[in-house]
Amino acid sequence: MLERLIAYLDSVKARDPAPRSRWEVLLYPGVWALAYHRVAHWLFEAELFFLARLVNHFSRMVTGIDIHPGAKIGRNFFIDHGFSVIGETAHIGDDVTIYQCVTLGGTNPANGKGGKRHPTISDGVIIGSGAQVIGPITVGRRARIGANAVVTDDVPEGATMIGLKARSTLVPAEDWLKEFIPYGTPCDDPCAETSGPARDCLEKLEAELKTLREEVAALRAEREPAQRSGTDD
């Protein structure tokens, strides 16, 4: 168990340059939230639901992170800072990193449909701060969710998602073979397409603007002789 704890602390330290030692990592609220969740999930699996909720409630008070006892979480899960919410039927794989204020939320239960309501996050995924991943969708391995993105559809393996509603930047997985990209967004990637419909729309607007400028110039040229004639009189 000690070896597993050391390996986990080292995995966190490898993803965060701030701590100078493993002792500092032990003070992280995300580390404590995960520890409390392991206890709460064990109680939940044993159908001791009230006790599981009690541990969850205490954990939320002291860490600011709300992980439902029913959520299934793999190895080396790291929550950098707090105020994140993870729903009951969420499944999180190994080596997943999420930043502050992330929600792994569910669909509306008012329709009476039970079962899987929350996302499945595959191995190696990074979710940026403020992102909202909603519904029983799957985020593919090594995908990156940019800060404040809203994701409601399946995410392909290795894709980088940005925006409201999130769209893929179409960065091929083979172009980004790094083990870890901080905050889930490669800084050198384009954040919008420069070709296709968006480019065509931009060119159309530029052409219309040019036409309007020519019409304004023509009107001014027509008015200037009349103004000079009035001045001469």
Disulfide bonds with the S-S distance in Angstrom:
none
